[in-house]
Amino acid sequence: MKSLALFTLTLLAQQPEGIPFQGTYENKAGYAYRVTVPPGLTGLKTPPSAPQHGFTIDLGSGAHISVDGYYNSMFHPTARHAAEAHAEYLASQQLAPPRYQRTKLAGLPAIETTIQYRRTKSEPERERRLITAFRPATPEIIHEVLLDAPRPLPAAALQSFRAIQQSFQLTRLPE
């Protein structure tokens, strides 16, 4: 099932009225995280009063990265279940079964999902990498970092994805 947050970020990537920024993004809207956009790249976040879940980075050539935080409103029991739900959304477009591997995001146990897919038969193959982590809180928060790009995956895109993963930090939750 497609999450509301992914839908919001997809819309954000299509809206020119987003707010560009460079450097550090800090989410103070209840998802409590901080991440640094790699040098030379520009993030695009939603303008007030739109929901503040995260941001996207247009990498050019049809590639983008999105960073997101949202409440576990689907009550996924684990990060793996949330990742599988994301993969299920792309099931009809997948060229191979998704691959899952354990990783970390801000010290939290996380799952990295790799999906090879094609939107339509006439479009080129794409690859989606998604890191999903659960933050134990009340309510639970899901943090995601997503890279989506044409195949073969550009080395610079993967490098930026890893830089964001490494810079991702949890901050104090609002009271």
C-alpha beads as a LAMMPS data file, in Angstrom:
LAMMPS data file: protein, C-alpha beads

175 atoms
174 bonds

1 atom types
1 bond types

-500.0 500.0 xlo xhi
-500.0 500.0 ylo yhi
-500.0 500.0 zlo zhi

Masses

1 110.0

Atoms # bond

1 1 1 0.000 0.000 0.000
2 1 1 1.306 3.443 -0.882
3 1 1 1.854 5.513 2.219
4 1 1 0.461 9.010 2.600
5 1 1 3.999 10.218 3.178
6 1 1 5.262 8.783 -0.112
7 1 1 2.287 10.366 -1.865
8 1 1 3.115 13.725 -0.241
9 1 1 6.756 13.518 -1.309
10 1 1 5.766 12.540 -4.851
11 1 1 3.550 15.610 -5.045
12 1 1 6.320 17.706 -3.545
13 1 1 8.747 16.623 -6.234
14 1 1 6.256 17.804 -8.853
15 1 1 5.501 21.189 -7.262
16 1 1 7.753 24.088 -8.266
17 1 1 6.586 26.105 -5.236
18 1 1 8.580 23.922 -2.835
19 1 1 11.209 25.675 -0.762
20 1 1 14.784 24.947 -1.871
21 1 1 17.504 24.608 0.771
22 1 1 21.058 23.383 1.173
23 1 1 22.888 22.030 4.186
24 1 1 20.995 20.662 7.166
25 1 1 17.296 19.834 7.306
26 1 1 15.786 19.478 10.764
27 1 1 12.317 18.077 11.173
28 1 1 10.617 19.650 14.177
29 1 1 7.098 18.689 13.099
30 1 1 6.857 15.612 15.296
31 1 1 9.182 13.210 13.459
32 1 1 12.318 14.572 15.159
33 1 1 15.273 14.001 12.877
34 1 1 18.110 15.897 11.250
35 1 1 19.943 15.120 8.039
36 1 1 22.497 16.895 5.878
37 1 1 22.022 17.328 2.140
38 1 1 25.347 16.477 0.447
39 1 1 27.355 19.473 -0.827
40 1 1 26.372 20.593 -4.304
41 1 1 22.806 19.269 -3.990
42 1 1 19.617 21.137 -3.143
43 1 1 16.712 19.779 -1.142
44 1 1 13.115 20.805 -1.757
45 1 1 10.710 20.911 1.198
46 1 1 7.034 21.749 1.322
47 1 1 6.024 25.326 2.078
48 1 1 4.047 26.118 5.239
49 1 1 1.219 25.126 5.954
50 1 1 1.713 21.833 4.130
51 1 1 2.643 18.790 6.245
52 1 1 6.355 18.721 7.112
53 1 1 7.395 15.081 6.716
54 1 1 10.682 15.528 4.866
55 1 1 12.133 16.609 1.552
56 1 1 13.263 15.479 -1.894
57 1 1 16.432 16.006 -3.893
58 1 1 16.274 16.027 -7.687
59 1 1 19.483 14.369 -8.890
60 1 1 18.726 14.959 -12.568
61 1 1 18.294 12.387 -15.336
62 1 1 15.100 11.084 -13.712
63 1 1 16.763 10.232 -10.373
64 1 1 15.716 11.512 -6.965
65 1 1 16.184 10.944 -3.251
66 1 1 13.453 11.475 -0.686
67 1 1 13.769 11.585 3.084
68 1 1 10.641 11.060 5.129
69 1 1 9.223 10.574 8.585
70 1 1 5.670 9.532 9.362
71 1 1 3.592 7.847 12.021
72 1 1 3.013 4.101 11.744
73 1 1 -0.676 4.547 10.934
74 1 1 -0.777 1.176 9.122
75 1 1 0.411 -0.552 12.338
76 1 1 3.238 -2.438 10.659
77 1 1 4.761 -4.680 13.338
78 1 1 8.339 -4.269 12.017
79 1 1 10.387 -2.212 9.586
80 1 1 10.528 -5.298 7.356
81 1 1 6.722 -5.365 7.148
82 1 1 6.654 -1.669 6.172
83 1 1 9.320 -2.322 3.522
84 1 1 7.362 -5.294 2.170
85 1 1 4.235 -3.118 1.930
86 1 1 6.219 -0.609 -0.106
87 1 1 7.495 -3.383 -2.391
88 1 1 3.955 -4.708 -2.748
89 1 1 2.881 -1.324 -4.110
90 1 1 5.311 -1.844 -7.020
91 1 1 4.591 -5.582 -7.414
92 1 1 3.035 -5.344 -10.875
93 1 1 6.057 -3.388 -12.190
94 1 1 8.857 -5.472 -10.639
95 1 1 11.367 -7.225 -12.880
96 1 1 12.760 -9.429 -10.091
97 1 1 11.833 -10.226 -6.496
98 1 1 12.806 -7.469 -4.046
99 1 1 16.029 -7.955 -2.099
100 1 1 16.124 -7.170 1.629
101 1 1 19.159 -6.668 3.823
102 1 1 19.703 -5.408 7.334
103 1 1 21.288 -2.012 7.874
104 1 1 21.164 0.909 10.313
105 1 1 19.658 4.382 10.207
106 1 1 20.688 6.739 13.013
107 1 1 21.627 3.709 15.091
108 1 1 18.187 2.143 14.650
109 1 1 17.901 -1.339 13.157
110 1 1 16.678 -0.868 9.595
111 1 1 15.969 -2.801 6.432
112 1 1 17.243 -1.819 2.990
113 1 1 15.008 -2.908 0.133
114 1 1 16.218 -2.998 -3.471
115 1 1 13.563 -3.169 -6.188
116 1 1 14.194 -3.358 -9.922
117 1 1 11.140 -2.257 -11.858
118 1 1 9.799 -0.675 -15.014
119 1 1 6.889 1.774 -14.934
120 1 1 5.734 0.809 -18.433
121 1 1 7.074 -1.504 -21.135
122 1 1 8.321 1.475 -23.143
123 1 1 10.237 3.096 -20.271
124 1 1 13.751 2.175 -19.136
125 1 1 14.411 -0.073 -16.152
126 1 1 14.641 1.658 -12.771
127 1 1 16.012 0.790 -9.369
128 1 1 14.568 1.828 -6.039
129 1 1 16.554 1.589 -2.816
130 1 1 14.595 2.159 0.371
131 1 1 15.930 2.236 3.921
132 1 1 13.144 1.801 6.478
133 1 1 13.614 2.145 10.242
134 1 1 11.176 2.050 13.167
135 1 1 11.578 4.534 15.974
136 1 1 10.066 3.252 19.187
137 1 1 7.935 6.126 20.406
138 1 1 4.312 6.795 21.170
139 1 1 3.116 6.736 18.468
140 1 1 5.735 4.759 16.516
141 1 1 7.557 6.692 13.813
142 1 1 8.826 5.264 10.543
143 1 1 11.873 6.957 9.004
144 1 1 12.680 6.342 5.354
145 1 1 15.391 7.298 2.896
146 1 1 14.565 6.436 -0.725
147 1 1 16.628 6.548 -3.900
148 1 1 14.862 6.028 -7.217
149 1 1 16.846 6.185 -10.468
150 1 1 17.193 4.689 -13.931
151 1 1 19.386 1.579 -14.195
152 1 1 22.264 1.208 -14.102
153 1 1 22.208 3.146 -10.852
154 1 1 24.498 6.196 -11.193
155 1 1 27.463 5.997 -8.801
156 1 1 26.965 9.632 -7.723
157 1 1 23.315 8.926 -6.850
158 1 1 24.263 5.940 -4.701
159 1 1 27.035 7.962 -3.052
160 1 1 24.544 10.747 -2.164
161 1 1 22.096 8.149 -0.828
162 1 1 24.777 6.697 1.457
163 1 1 25.861 10.182 2.584
164 1 1 22.291 10.926 3.653
165 1 1 22.063 7.584 5.458
166 1 1 25.288 8.384 7.327
167 1 1 24.235 11.931 8.261
168 1 1 20.759 10.920 9.490
169 1 1 20.357 11.705 13.213
170 1 1 17.470 11.420 15.605
171 1 1 16.564 14.510 17.595
172 1 1 14.453 14.931 20.672
173 1 1 10.761 14.262 20.188
174 1 1 8.422 17.169 20.976
175 1 1 6.563 16.865 24.239

Bonds

1 1 1 2
2 1 2 3
3 1 3 4
4 1 4 5
5 1 5 6
6 1 6 7
7 1 7 8
8 1 8 9
9 1 9 10
10 1 10 11
11 1 11 12
12 1 12 13
13 1 13 14
14 1 14 15
15 1 15 16
16 1 16 17
17 1 17 18
18 1 18 19
19 1 19 20
20 1 20 21
21 1 21 22
22 1 22 23
23 1 23 24
24 1 24 25
25 1 25 26
26 1 26 27
27 1 27 28
28 1 28 29
29 1 29 30
30 1 30 31
31 1 31 32
32 1 32 33
33 1 33 34
34 1 34 35
35 1 35 36
36 1 36 37
37 1 37 38
38 1 38 39
39 1 39 40
40 1 40 41
41 1 41 42
42 1 42 43
43 1 43 44
44 1 44 45
45 1 45 46
46 1 46 47
47 1 47 48
48 1 48 49
49 1 49 50
50 1 50 51
51 1 51 52
52 1 52 53
53 1 53 54
54 1 54 55
55 1 55 56
56 1 56 57
57 1 57 58
58 1 58 59
59 1 59 60
60 1 60 61
61 1 61 62
62 1 62 63
63 1 63 64
64 1 64 65
65 1 65 66
66 1 66 67
67 1 67 68
68 1 68 69
69 1 69 70
70 1 70 71
71 1 71 72
72 1 72 73
73 1 73 74
74 1 74 75
75 1 75 76
76 1 76 77
77 1 77 78
78 1 78 79
79 1 79 80
80 1 80 81
81 1 81 82
82 1 82 83
83 1 83 84
84 1 84 85
85 1 85 86
86 1 86 87
87 1 87 88
88 1 88 89
89 1 89 90
90 1 90 91
91 1 91 92
92 1 92 93
93 1 93 94
94 1 94 95
95 1 95 96
96 1 96 97
97 1 97 98
98 1 98 99
99 1 99 100
100 1 100 101
101 1 101 102
102 1 102 103
103 1 103 104
104 1 104 105
105 1 105 106
106 1 106 107
107 1 107 108
108 1 108 109
109 1 109 110
110 1 110 111
111 1 111 112
112 1 112 113
113 1 113 114
114 1 114 115
115 1 115 116
116 1 116 117
117 1 117 118
118 1 118 119
119 1 119 120
120 1 120 121
121 1 121 122
122 1 122 123
123 1 123 124
124 1 124 125
125 1 125 126
126 1 126 127
127 1 127 128
128 1 128 129
129 1 129 130
130 1 130 131
131 1 131 132
132 1 132 133
133 1 133 134
134 1 134 135
135 1 135 136
136 1 136 137
137 1 137 138
138 1 138 139
139 1 139 140
140 1 140 141
141 1 141 142
142 1 142 143
143 1 143 144
144 1 144 145
145 1 145 146
146 1 146 147
147 1 147 148
148 1 148 149
149 1 149 150
150 1 150 151
151 1 151 152
152 1 152 153
153 1 153 154
154 1 154 155
155 1 155 156
156 1 156 157
157 1 157 158
158 1 158 159
159 1 159 160
160 1 160 161
161 1 161 162
162 1 162 163
163 1 163 164
164 1 164 165
165 1 165 166
166 1 166 167
167 1 167 168
168 1 168 169
169 1 169 170
170 1 170 171
171 1 171 172
172 1 172 173
173 1 173 174
174 1 174 175
